[in-house]
Amino acid sequence: MKSPDPVEPRSESEATGLPGFRTWTKVYLFVLGSFALWVGLLIALTLTFS
């Protein structure tokens, strides 16, 4: 007899519908990384031009 698949299928509420970000964890990491990049750029530009 075949054993059940250990990976549970994802429900529709967990799907993002985005081609590059299939899980919400990836979306959250992208947003957090983008925020950190912008804050880093603002700090660097403030220190450079002040």
N, CA, C and O of each residue as an XYZ file, in Angstrom:
200
protein
N       0.832     -1.171      0.000
C       0.000      0.000      0.000
C       0.885      1.246      0.000
O       1.929      1.283      0.652
N       0.459      2.242     -0.727
C       1.220      3.483     -0.848
C       1.006      4.358      0.387
O      -0.120      4.525      0.856
N       2.112      4.918      0.909
C       2.003      5.789      2.077
C       1.529      7.169      1.643
O       1.806      7.590      0.520
N       0.815      7.881      2.520
C       0.337      9.226      2.149
C       1.502     10.198      1.992
O       2.559     10.046      2.604
N       1.275     11.180      1.167
C       2.292     12.206      0.914
C       2.500     13.029      2.183
O       1.524     13.541      2.733
N       3.751     13.177      2.675
C       3.982     13.924      3.914
C       3.733     15.423      3.779
O       3.512     16.106      4.780
N       3.767     15.939      2.557
C       3.551     17.366      2.340
C       2.054     17.602      2.147
O       1.433     17.042      1.244
N       1.496     18.432      3.002
C       0.071     18.732      2.894
C      -0.158     19.722      1.766
O       0.649     20.632      1.577
N      -1.223     19.568      1.026
C      -1.506     20.542     -0.037
C      -1.872     21.893      0.569
O      -2.504     21.963      1.623
N      -1.471     22.954     -0.104
C      -1.740     24.297      0.392
C      -3.180     24.686      0.069
O      -3.699     24.349     -0.995
N      -3.803     25.383      0.975
C      -5.165     25.848      0.747
C      -5.126     27.120     -0.102
O      -4.071     27.727     -0.285
N      -6.278     27.504     -0.607
C      -6.361     28.698     -1.443
C      -6.022     29.963     -0.665
O      -5.518     30.923     -1.249
N      -6.286     29.986      0.633
C      -6.015     31.191      1.409
C      -4.522     31.423      1.605
O      -4.117     32.545      1.911
N      -3.702     30.406      1.438
C      -2.255     30.555      1.592
C      -1.568     30.950      0.298
O      -0.418     31.387      0.334
N      -2.225     30.813     -0.837
C      -1.623     31.149     -2.125
C      -1.612     32.663     -2.299
O      -2.598     33.338     -2.001
N      -0.497     33.187     -2.781
C      -0.378     34.635     -2.966
C      -0.869     35.084     -4.332
O      -1.327     36.217     -4.480
N      -0.782     34.225     -5.319
C      -1.167     34.603     -6.671
C      -0.079     35.368     -7.398
O      -0.290     35.808     -8.528
N       1.077     35.536     -6.780
C       2.193     36.234     -7.404
C       3.123     35.221     -8.058
O       3.368     34.158     -7.487
N       3.647     35.527     -9.248
C       4.487     34.545     -9.931
C       5.818     34.269     -9.232
O       6.289     33.131     -9.260
N       6.426     35.250     -8.620
C       7.736     35.056     -8.002
C       7.681     34.699     -6.533
O       8.645     34.169     -5.980
N       6.561     34.987     -5.904
C       6.420     34.771     -4.467
C       5.220     33.866     -4.223
O       4.086     34.339     -4.141
N       5.467     32.582     -4.109
C       4.359     31.642     -3.962
C       3.930     31.437     -2.522
O       2.847     30.908     -2.270
N       4.769     31.851     -1.565
C       4.391     31.731     -0.155
C       4.427     33.112      0.480
O       5.150     34.000      0.028
N       3.638     33.279      1.533
C       3.587     34.563      2.217
C       4.892     34.853      2.933
O       5.238     36.018      3.129
N       5.622     33.822      3.327
C       6.920     34.047      3.976
C       7.868     34.774      3.041
O       8.581     35.684      3.465
N       7.886     34.385      1.774
C       8.752     35.052      0.794
C       8.316     36.497      0.571
O       9.159     37.377      0.395
N       7.023     36.746      0.575
C       6.523     38.115      0.415
C       6.974     38.971      1.587
O       7.466     40.083      1.394
N       6.807     38.456      2.809
C       7.212     39.200      4.004
C       8.712     39.469      4.016
O       9.137     40.566      4.378
N       9.516     38.492      3.627
C      10.964     38.695      3.595
C      11.356     39.729      2.554
O      12.266     40.526      2.784
N      10.679     39.728      1.410
C      10.955     40.722      0.376
C      10.619     42.128      0.872
O      11.396     43.061      0.668
N       9.478     42.280      1.513
C       9.076     43.591      2.029
C      10.045     44.060      3.110
O      10.450     45.222      3.118
N      10.413     43.174      4.010
C      11.354     43.526      5.067
C      12.725     43.892      4.485
O      13.348     44.855      4.932
N      13.193     43.138      3.503
C      14.466     43.443      2.854
C      14.430     44.769      2.106
O      15.397     45.530      2.134
N      13.313     45.043      1.437
C      13.172     46.323      0.735
C      13.188     47.493      1.713
O      13.817     48.519      1.456
N      12.494     47.330      2.833
C      12.477     48.375      3.854
C      13.881     48.619      4.400
O      14.297     49.767      4.555
N      14.605     47.553      4.689
C      15.969     47.688      5.209
C      16.877     48.351      4.182
O      17.734     49.156      4.548
N      16.708     48.032      2.918
C      17.507     48.655      1.858
C      17.253     50.157      1.797
O      18.202     50.937      1.716
N      15.985     50.577      1.834
C      15.652     51.996      1.767
C      16.167     52.748      2.985
O      16.675     53.862      2.860
N      16.039     52.149      4.158
C      16.554     52.808      5.368
C      18.074     52.936      5.279
O      18.629     53.971      5.648
N      18.744     51.903      4.799
C      20.195     51.962      4.627
C      20.608     53.028      3.630
O      21.583     53.746      3.853
N      19.871     53.138      2.532
C      20.174     54.181      1.550
C      19.935     55.576      2.127
O      20.731     56.486      1.895
N      18.857     55.746      2.869
C      18.605     57.053      3.483
C      19.711     57.438      4.466
O      20.145     58.589      4.498
N      20.152     56.495      5.245
C      21.243     56.779      6.191
C      22.530     57.113      5.446
O      23.213     58.080      5.781
N      22.857     56.313      4.436
C      24.089     56.555      3.676
C      24.058     57.899      2.968
O      25.057     58.619      2.973
N      22.945     58.246      2.364
C      22.857     59.524      1.657
C      22.857     60.694      2.632
O      23.413     61.751      2.331
N      22.244     60.518      3.785
C      22.258     61.586      4.797
C      23.681     61.836      5.268
O      24.094     62.988      5.401
N      24.422     60.792      5.518
C      25.803     60.951      5.982
C      26.694     61.503      4.866
O      27.631     62.252      5.141
N      26.417     61.149      3.640
C      27.239     61.612      2.519
C      27.018     63.094      2.224
O      27.979     63.822      1.978
N      25.795     63.539      2.243
C      25.477     64.897      1.809
C      25.197     65.872      2.951
O      24.671     66.959      2.714
N      25.536     65.504      4.175
C      25.308     66.454      5.261
C      26.625     66.987      5.790
O      26.634     67.803      6.712
